[in-house]
């Protein structure tokens, strides 16, 4: 008992040190932010690379990626409910491992985000080039970079509302893709495609299990953003309610992703 008391006191000290952000995000905003962050360039643009590597067996790649993401998600959600602090997994590493582990986790995540944000704005420029080919890509990159900075300077209430509706656009888009895909498969309003493409052009696994494994790498990239549920716990008005709800909705989405991909 004497050893547990200092440990609990240290945990409270670390959580207090991380405090300072306003807890204004509603449960629905946390849920939609977590859901929206799993839908991005990894799915809309990067999934084409997965399909090229794995063929129709990309379904297996995304299922394996979802299983890995599920394991991490459950662990992070439980920790976020127990310690709803802004430091998230960086703080947990410091609390349960060491200060060096917390430092390494935080700056590794920062470095990953630097690269991810860069890839996001480049992907946005690629999409815009489809509609506006006469506009140079650096122009779009600059516009979207400025927009990201401006949105992140807003108050947490405004940021939560913007993220909520942006995530809603993504969800509606995916649902539209699912409906259109079903119409193509069954020939509703379009010439019927059926399931012939699952066995054509080299079969279900044209590149074997190696292709499926390479597809898993891109599938995991598609699931990046799940950790946002944990990192927003420190800014949620009711983290014990918001985080589990976000987890349930996101897990339901993960179950649909392999089929939609």
Secondary structure, 3 states (H helix, E strand, C coil): CHHHHHHHHHHHHHHHHHCCCCCCECHHHHHHHHHHHCCCHHHHCCHHHHHHHHHHHHHHHHHHHHHHHHHHHHHHHHHHHHCCCCCHHHHHHHHHCCHHHHHHHHHHHHHHHHHHHHHHHHHHHHHHHHHCCCCCHHHHHHHHHHHHHHHHCCCHHHHHHHHHHHHHHHHHHHHHHHHHHHHHHHCCCCCCCCCHHHCCCCCCCCCHHHHHHHHHHHHHHHCCCCCHHHHCHHHECCHHHHHHHHHHHHHHHHHHHHHHC
